[in-house]
């Protein structure tokens, strides 16, 4: 089985990078495989061109897609699961990941006469500086889930899970205290991703 990982972080000097590496180790230790799009390393273009905008605005799937978009779409359709790993920036994913959705979830692929497969599983692994209690108190966590699960994925995925590694700002002692525990969770999510009967 294969997981397609969409990874989005501007720095390798981050806890999110360790989440990525622990998750990948879990995937490999389970005997499965992965493919990754590291959006910053790829310098993935995230701004829609006017041509791309007009293609989708007029629901015109006869306009050809850019090669980089076609490649990402092929990665989705060849995967058994899609995994998003990123930090929370202002209650949202980084702009590069938002732009990935803008350009990759095109008319004729993700909506309209869809050619995008219904992916069996989708997993979100997010790192956040804020405490989960604060994210819940102000409705931020619910807002993130509604955008990602309710809008972007919607009926395009059969099973979803949304994990937030919270309280991980460099200024907090909790970052050090929770480090190993959080990475064990990331590893276990990779190890169990394709286990039969394991609910996400």
ABEGO torsion letter per residue (X at the ends): XBBBBBBBBABABBAAAAAAAAAAAAAAAAGBBBBBBBAAAAGBBABBBAAAAAAAAAGBAABBBBAAAAAAAAAAAABABBBBBBBBBGGBBBAAAAAAAAAABBBGAABEBBABBBBABBBBBBBBABBAAAAAAAGAAAAAAAAAAAAAAEAABABBBBBBBBGABAABAAAAAAAAAAAAAAAAAAAAAABBGBBX
